[in-house]
Amino acid sequence: MTPSTPEQALTELRAGNHRFVTGAPKHPNQDAGHRAAVAGGQHPFAVIVGCSDSRLAAEIIFDRGLGDLFVVRTAGHTAGPEVLGSVEYAVTVLGTPLVVVLGHDSCGAVQAAREGFRTGSALVGHLGAVVDAVSPSLLRASRQGVDDLDGIIDVHIAQTVETLLARSAVLAERVAAGRCTVVGMSYRLAGGEVRTVAQSPAPLPAPAAPADPALAG
């Protein structure tokens, strides 16, 4: 059954990533029968706004198949108008309950932007647009005293989550109504696992463990 709530969708993604990391993938929804079943329409349970890095194939690292994920990829998961429009299409027209910003360690786009930002050198062609899009994250990391590359990448993932919500009233309204959740995740290239960097709305705290009657009094 396709997950229909943000919580179900996030649980499904995490379960798929666990299968991938442990070497026990199911490769669901990749057979000819499912291909025919989804030919007439799609109902993806998650939008993945990911980096274009060739090692970051969402359907593989989350162990999913055809029709499961609505994937939008740019260098450094930068979020321009086309990306925002694609996300809005998924959450409004397709009813997708979860949006994931997916970054990764050792991101070349963020590294190039950091070097360009430090040296002031202009990049060739449209690469400058990537630097411009990442620059707010570099400034934010600097204000927070974050200087290592992977720390800056975490800041950039969180910044992208905030950018999506700030620039898309449609998405922000869905989140406020409890119909959608936006999560920022970072992927480890060597290990294969994802971890949560940011989430809106913030996850509820875990319930306190019941008191042990033997310790009372």
C-alpha positions in Angstrom: 0.0 0.0 0.0 1.3 3.5 -0.9 2.1 5.6 2.2 -0.5 8.4 2.5 0.8 10.4 5.4 4.1 12.2 6.0 4.9 9.8 8.8 4.2 6.7 6.8 6.2 8.0 3.8 9.3 8.9 6.0 9.1 5.5 7.7 9.0 3.8 4.3 12.1 5.7 3.0 14.1 4.9 6.1 13.2 1.3 5.9 14.3 1.2 2.3 17.6 2.9 3.1 18.2 0.4 5.8 17.7 -2.5 3.4 20.1 -0.8 1.0 22.8 -0.3 3.6 22.6 -3.8 5.0 22.7 -5.4 1.5 19.2 -6.8 1.6 17.3 -4.7 -1.0 13.8 -5.9 -2.2 13.8 -3.9 -5.4 10.1 -3.3 -5.1 7.8 -2.1 -7.9 10.4 -2.8 -10.7 8.7 -5.7 -12.5 6.8 -5.6 -15.7 3.5 -6.0 -14.0 4.0 -2.8 -11.9 5.3 -1.0 -15.0 2.0 -1.6 -16.7 0.0 -0.7 -13.5 1.5 2.7 -13.2 1.5 3.6 -16.9 -1.9 5.3 -16.6 -1.0 7.5 -13.6 1.4 8.2 -10.8 1.0 8.5 -7.0 4.5 9.0 -5.6 4.8 9.1 -1.9 7.9 11.3 -1.7 9.5 14.1 -3.6 13.2 14.0 -3.6 15.0 17.3 -4.2 18.5 15.9 -4.6 21.9 16.7 -5.8 22.7 15.6 -9.4 25.8 13.7 -8.2 25.9 10.4 -10.1 26.3 8.4 -6.8 23.1 9.7 -5.4 20.4 7.7 -7.3 17.3 8.0 -5.0 15.5 4.9 -6.2 18.6 2.8 -5.4 19.6 4.2 -2.0 15.9 4.1 -0.8 15.3 0.7 -2.4 12.2 1.9 -4.3 10.8 1.4 -7.8 8.6 2.8 -10.6 6.1 5.4 -9.5 7.3 5.6 -5.9 9.5 8.8 -5.9 9.1 12.1 -7.7 12.8 13.1 -8.2 14.1 16.6 -9.0 17.9 16.9 -9.2 20.2 19.9 -9.6 23.9 20.4 -8.7 24.0 21.1 -5.0 20.2 20.6 -4.8 19.8 24.3 -5.6 16.1 25.4 -5.7 15.3 27.7 -8.5 11.8 28.4 -10.0 11.7 25.2 -12.0 12.5 23.1 -8.9 9.8 24.9 -6.8 7.3 24.4 -9.6 8.1 20.7 -9.8 7.7 20.3 -6.0 4.4 22.2 -6.0 3.1 20.0 -8.8 3.9 16.9 -6.8 2.3 18.1 -3.6 -0.8 19.6 -5.1 -1.6 17.7 -8.2 -0.2 14.3 -7.2 -0.9 14.7 -3.4 2.6 13.7 -2.4 2.9 14.0 1.5 6.7 14.2 1.9 9.4 16.4 0.4 13.0 15.4 1.1 16.0 17.6 0.4 18.8 15.1 -0.2 22.4 16.2 0.0 25.6 14.2 0.6 29.1 14.4 2.0 32.0 15.7 -0.1 29.6 17.6 -2.4 31.5 18.9 -5.3 29.0 21.7 -6.0 29.3 23.1 -2.5 33.1 22.7 -2.6 33.3 24.6 -5.9 31.0 27.3 -4.5 33.1 27.6 -1.4 36.3 28.0 -3.4 34.7 30.5 -5.7 33.4 32.4 -2.7 36.8 32.5 -1.0 38.8 33.5 -4.1 36.3 35.7 -5.8 37.0 34.0 -9.0 34.2 33.7 -11.6 33.2 30.3 -12.8 32.7 29.6 -16.5 29.3 29.7 -18.0 26.2 29.0 -15.9 28.2 27.5 -13.1 28.1 30.9 -11.5 24.4 30.4 -10.9 25.2 27.4 -8.7 27.7 29.5 -6.7 25.1 32.2 -6.3 22.5 29.7 -5.1 24.8 28.2 -2.5 26.3 31.5 -1.3 23.5 32.2 1.3 24.4 28.8 2.9 28.1 29.7 2.9 27.4 33.0 4.7 25.1 31.2 7.2 27.8 28.6 7.9 30.4 31.4 8.4 28.1 33.2 10.9 27.7 29.9 12.8 31.5 29.3 12.8 31.2 26.2 10.6 34.2 25.8 8.4 34.6 22.1 7.5 33.0 21.0 4.2 30.6 18.4 5.5 29.5 20.8 8.2 28.8 23.5 5.5 26.9 20.9 3.5 24.6 20.2 6.5 24.0 23.9 6.8 23.2 24.0 3.0 20.7 21.2 3.4 18.9 23.0 6.2 19.0 26.2 4.2 17.4 24.5 1.2 14.6 23.2 3.4 14.0 26.7 4.6 14.2 28.1 1.0 11.6 25.7 -0.2 9.2 26.8 2.5 10.0 30.5 2.2 9.6 30.7 -1.5 6.6 28.4 -2.0 3.5 29.5 -0.2 1.7 26.4 -1.6 4.2 24.1 0.1 4.2 26.1 3.4 0.4 26.0 3.5 0.5 22.2 3.1 3.0 21.8 5.9 1.1 24.1 8.2 -2.1 22.1 7.6 -0.2 18.8 8.5 -0.6 17.4 5.0 3.1 17.5 4.1 6.5 17.4 5.8 9.8 18.7 4.5 12.9 16.8 5.7 16.6 17.5 4.9 18.8 14.4 4.7 22.5 13.9 4.2 23.8 10.7 2.5 27.1 9.1 3.2 28.8 8.1 0.0 30.9 5.3 1.5 28.4 3.9 4.0 25.2 4.4 2.1 23.1 5.6 5.1 21.1 8.8 5.3 20.6 10.9 8.4 18.2 13.7 9.1 19.6 17.2 9.2 16.5 19.3 9.4 12.7 18.8 9.5 9.6 21.0 9.2 7.5 20.6 11.2 9.9 19.4 13.8 9.3 15.8 14.9 7.5 15.3 18.1 9.7 14.4 21.1 9.8 10.7 22.0 7.4 9.9 25.0 9.1 9.6 28.3 9.7 6.1 29.6 7.2 5.0 32.3 8.5 5.2 35.8 9.7 1.9 37.4 7.5 1.2 40.4 10.4 -0.6 42.0 12.3 2.8 42.2 9.4 4.8 43.5 9.3 5.9 47.2 
